[in-house]
Structure formats: C-alpha cells, structure tokens
C-alpha cells in the first residue's frame, strides 16, 4: 500500500481505458505511478459484454476482460493501485493534493481520467439490461442489431447521429422524443428526415422497458400531451440524452466548457500546469475506448515531459520517497 505522505511523481484518477493506458506509459517511462480507481473500477467498459472495435482483437473481447488485461499490463510496468473514491483535490499549489476521505496524497503531476456518465431515463431495469438490449453507444453496439428494430431516445445532435448510424445495420430505427421538434442542428435533422429507415414518435416518453430473459422486447410509451400509452415492439433501445462529465471535484480549479467537460489544449494540458485530462472527461465528441486510450497515452507522455522540466531537487525528493516503498 502506498504511503500517503510520500510525494508521488504521477497520480492518475480513474481506471478506464484512458487511466490504465496512462498508467502503462507512465510506468514504462518513470517510477511507478499511483492510480486511484474511482467509483467504477474499469470504467464503462466493465458494463459492456462484447467489444468488437478495439484494435488487436479480431474476434472481439469482453469489456471486463479487456480492462483486466490493461490493469495487469500496467502492474507489469510498476503501476500501483488504490481502491477508493477521491473526495476532494487542491490544485492551487504544487505539489497537488488529493484526498480519499481523511487520507492525503500529494503529487507532482496529476492525470484526470474520471470519465463521463451517460444520462439515463431513470427506469428501474435499464442498467440491468446493459448488453441485453439497452445501450448508450451506437458505434459500440450497432453491429449487433443487423436487420433488427431499434429505438433511439433523444432529440439532440447525439441522438440523431446515433439514429443515422444505426440505419447501416437496423431494419428500422424509431426516434422517440419528448418534444414536438428536434433539438438537433438543422443539417443533422434533415439527414434524419430524409432517411426512409427512420421513423419518429413525437411528444413521447418511455415509461417502461419491457424484457424477457433474452433481453429487451419493447417499450411502453406515453404521449406527453394526451397521456395515452402504448407498446412499441423493438429489439434494442439506445439512450442518447447526453452525458455528464465527472468533473464536480474540479469546478472552480480547472477551466471547464459550458457542458462541464475539462478544457484541454496542446493535447491533454489543462489550465493548471502539470495537470492533464484524458478520455471522456474532456471528450464530448468521440467517447470511444480507443480514443480514450490514445489520450491516456498523450497525457502520460506530457506528464513525463513536465517532470523532466522540474528542478532536479523536486525530482530527487520525489524519487527518494518512492524508492522507500519499492
């Protein structure tokens, strides 16, 4: 177990593809980075039963298995892990401070890979049906719905992009939107209207996801104006009502964009020198495992360069402390 009062060279927050890739690269280049798991060890991929689009696995791989492989690879290069969830941080002075409850950790560089959480409908069984008909990522799971009937819930840019993408595979895509018009940009909206595989259910909300042992069988829908309900049969539902970046700890200390994502420049640099952000916590556009891993690599390399430029005394003190633990 790492000693809390030792100054770490690098602390990584989050253990999804971004955080674990950062740990692999940081471990290879310097001395044993410290990774703090967060509230969902392994990240969102641990809820995905099959990952078919991560390079290097032609037959696909289970999400939990992929993340376990990444963890073992990071451990091979000296990464150390702490179970727990960060409760507060202080980025106002260097070294930076990270608390897990009453335990204080200090570091010369910090890589934030805390991810983003998909906004869900608030129905009782949607999380239990992940991978069995409920998805939050058409790019990840659309392939499994070839010649099937699917529903996309939402009316913004993401929902329309997901729906159009799904028409490559699905027999029919129904967009369920709680309003009477789309919130998506006109260009995207027109693309959906022009696609004869896309249908619309306006002024409608999902009140229940219907399923059997095999997975989703349909949705119970409610008309927001009339209150009438009916059942729409489908093989899958894609929830596309947005994501919430996990950045509450950093509000007021790092620059965030209007949606709460960490603003980065020159790769993964944040508004605080020595603090880097990777993965979904700073990426509202792509949100893919491979792009998260790529940005984790960038963050580790940029952290290494930042450490190289520090005064030699700061590096020596940190390395002495780490060596006592090894």
N, C-alpha and C positions, 0 to 999 in steps of 0.2 A: 504493500500500500504506500503510495507517495506521501512524503512528509509535507503537511500543508504549509509550513513556514519557509520551505525552500522556494527560491525564485526559479520558476520553470522558464526554459527558453521559449517554448511554444505550448499554449493551451488551445485545444480545439473543442468547440462546443457543438455537439451533435454527432450522431453516428450513422447517418445515412450515407449514400454514395459520395457526397461532397466531403463530409467529415472524415470518412475512412480513407478516401484517396489522399486527402491532405495528410493523414497520419502516415500512410505508406511513404509518400515523398519526403515528408519531414523526417521520418525515421531513417530513411536511406541517406539523407544528406547531413543530418546533425545528430544530436544526442537525445534519444528517447522522448518524443513529445508526449504530452498528457492529454488524453481525450476524455471528456465528460459526456456520458451517454445522452442525457436528456430524458424527457418524458416518454419517448417511444424509441427504445434501443433498436437500431437498424433502420429507422425511418419508415416512410410509407411503403417501401418495397416489401416489408415484412407482412403486409396485408395482401400482397399480390401472389397468387398461386403459380402463375406462369409468366416469365419474362422472355419474350421471343426476339426483342430488338436490341439486346445488349451485345455488342460485338464480341466474338470469340466463342459463342455458344450456339452452334448451328442447329442443335436440337432443342434449344431453349433451356431455361433453368428456373427452378422455383425461386421466388423472391427471397424468402428466408435463407435458402441455401447460398444464394449469391452474396447476401450480406455477411453470412458466417464465413464464407471464403475470404471476403475482403478483410474481415476482422482478423482472421488467422494470418493473413499476409502482412497486415500492419504489425501484429505482435511479433512476427518473424524479424521485422526490422527495428524492434525495440520500443514500439508504442506501448504506453501504459494506459490502463482504463480505470475510470472511477464511475461506479454506479451512483446515480442520483440526478437531481434536477437543480440547476442553478437558480438561486433565489434573488440574487442581485449582483450587479457589477459596478465598478467605479473606473471609468476611463479618463478621469480628469487629470491624473498624474501617472508618471511612469516610475516603476513597474505598475502594470494594471492589476486590479484586484477583482477576484471572482469569489463569490460566496456560495457554498452549499449549506444552507442553514447557518449554523454558527462556525462552520469550517471555512477558513480563508485560504485561498490560493492566489499566488502572485505570478506574473509572467511578463516577459519582455515583448512577446508578440502574442496576439490573440487572433484565432481564426474562427469566425462565426459561421456555423453551418446548421443553424437551428430549423431551417426548412419553412414550409408554409402548410397550413392545414386546410383541406378543402371544406368549404361551407356545405353543410348537409341540410337535408329537409327537416330534420328533427323527428323523423319517424322511428318507431321502436326497433325495426329489424333491418335498417339499411346497412349498418356496419356488419351485422352478422351475415349479410348476403354479399359482401365483397367477394368478387371472384366467382360468384354463382348467379350472376345476372345484374349486379349493381357495380357500376364503375364510375370513376371520376376522370378517366383519361381515355379518349377515343384512340389516340395514337398508340397507346399501350395495348388496348384490348379489342380494337375494332376488328382485327383479323378473325377473331373467334366468332363473329356474328355474320359470317358469309351466308347470304341468302336467308337471313332471319329478319324478323320485325323488331325494331328497337325504338326507344323513345329517348329524346333529349329534353331535359328540363332546364329552362332558362330562356332568356331573350336577348342577351348581350352578345358582344363580339365572340367571346369564347364559345358560347352555346352554338352560334351559327357556324363557326369554323368547325366545331366538333360534328355538327349535323352534316355539313357538306362532305367532310372527310369520311364519315360513316357510309355515305351513299356509294363509296367504292366497294363496299362489302355487303351491306344490308340490302334486303329486298325492298324495304320501305322504312323511312325514318319519319317519326311524328314529333314535331316540336310542341311541347306543352309550355305555355307561357301565361303567367298570371295577369298580364295586361292585354289590352286590345291592339297593341302595336309593338314592334320590336324596339329594343334599345340599341341594337347594333348599328354600326355605321351604314349609311345608305348603300355603299358599294357591296358590302357583305350581305346585307338584307336582300338586295336584288339578285345576288347569286343564289340565295336560298329559294326565293320566289320563282326563279327560272328553272329550278331543278324539279323535274316531274316525279322524282322519287321521294320528295319531301312534302309532308302534309302538316297542317297547323291546327292546334286546339287553343283558341284564344280565351282570355279571361278565365283560365282554368288552373286549378292547383291539384297537387297529388295529396290525397288524404290517407292512402294506404298502398303499400307494396304487397302484392299477392304472390305467394310462392308455395311450392311443394318441396319435397325432399331433393329434387334435382336442381331447383333454383327458381328464378323469377318466372311467373306465368302471366302476369298482367299488373295493371294499376287501377286503383279505384280513384276516379277523378271527380272533382267538384267544380261546378260552374260558379264563379265568384259573383255573378250578377243574379242568377236565378236560384242558386242553392241546390240545384238538381245534381244528382250523382249518377255515374255510370261506370262500367268496367271496360277498360281498353286492354285487350289481349296483346302481349308482347313477350319477347324472349330476353330482353335486357333493357335496362334504363341507365342512361348516362346523366349524372347530375353535374350541371355546368352553371352553377350560380355563384361562382367566384371562389377565390382562395383568401385566406387570412394569414399573412406572413407572421411568423413567430418572433416578433420584434419588440414586444412590450418592455423587455428588460433594457432596451437601448434607446427608448424615446427620451429626447432631451440631451442625449450624449452623442448620438450619431445623426448625420443627416439622413432623413427618410424621405421617400417620394410621397405623393398625395395619397397613395394607397397603403402606405406603411412599409413598403419594401426598402431595404437598406440601399442607399445610393452609392454606386461604385464608379470608379474611373481608372483608366490605365490597367484594366484587367479586374482586379479584386480589391483595390485600395479603397478604404472608406475615408470619411472626413477626419479621422484620427490617425496620425502616423503610427504604424506598427499594428494596426487593427485591420483585418481583412475579412471579407464576406464572400461566401461561396455557396452555390446551389440555389435552391428555391427561395431562400430568404432574401435574395437580391435579383431573382429572375422571374418576373411576372409573365414572361412570353413563352418560353420553351418548356420548362418544367419536366425535363426528361432525365432519366438516370445517367445517361451518357454525358449530357451537358453539365449536370451537377458534378460528375466525376472529373470532367475536364476543368471546371472552375476550381475544384478542390486541389487539383494539381497546380494550377496557376497560383492559388493562394499560398501553398506551401513554398513554392519557388520564390515568390515575392517576400514571404516572411524570412526565408533564408538570406536573401539579399539585404533585407533590413537589418538582420542580426549581424551580418558581415560588416555593415557600416557603423555599428555601435562602437563606442570607445572600448578599447581592449580590457579595461578594468571591469566594465559591466559584464562582458562576456566571460571573463575568468571567474568572477564571483559566482555567476550562474552555473558554470560548468563544474566548479568545485562542489557546489551543493548537490548537483545531480549525481556526480560520481560517488558520493557517500551512499546513495540509495542503490547503486547497481551491484 
